Amino acid sequence: MTGTLAAVGAGLAVIGAGIGIGNIGKGAMDAIARQPEATSKIQTAMIIAAALIEGVALFAVVVALIA
């Protein structure tokens, strides 16, 4: 039973990260459409935010599988 709950927790963490990164991408595309001259700054911020979300998701998966 514990393995099943760990798998559910890991799955939820990955789904949450996917939704979060999707929202970041959507917001970045909207911002670039509004201000094309700020593309490089927007892309940099988007990549950093996506990397942080991936890190948190990986940590959540590890914690879910260990617990």
N, C-alpha and C positions, 0 to 999 in steps of 0.2 A: 504494500500500500504506500509506503514511503517513497518508493521509486516512481510510482505513478504521480504522486503529488509533486515530486521534484521535476518530473517531465512537464507537468502542467505549468509550474512556476517558470521554468526555463522558456517554455513556449510563449507564455504571456510577456515575458521580458523581451523576447525577440519581436513579437508583434508590436509591442509598444515602441520599440526602437524604430521599427520600419515605418510606423505611422508618424513618429516624430521627424525622421529624416525626410519623409515625403512632404510634410508640412514645411520644413526648412527649404526644400527645393522649390515648392510652390511659391513661398514668400520671396525667395531670391529671384525667381523668374518674373514675378510681378514687379519687383523693385527694379530689375534690369530693364523691363519694358517701359517703366516710368522715367528712369534716368540712365540711359545707355552709357553716358560718360563715366559713371561710377561703377562700371562692370567689374573692374579688377578688385576694388575694395569689397564689393558685395560677394564676389566669388571667394575671396580669402576668408571673410567672416563665415560664409556658408560652410566651407570645408572645415574650419576649426570647430564650428558647432556640431557638424556631423561626426567628426572624430571624437568629440567629447561624449556624444550620445552613444556611439559605438563602444567606447570604453566603459560607460556605465552599464550598457547592455551585457557586455562580456562579464563584468563583475557580477551582475545579477544572475546570469546563467551559472557561473561558478558557484555562487552562494546557494542557489537553488539545488544544484546537484550535490553539493557537499552536505547540506542540511538534511 
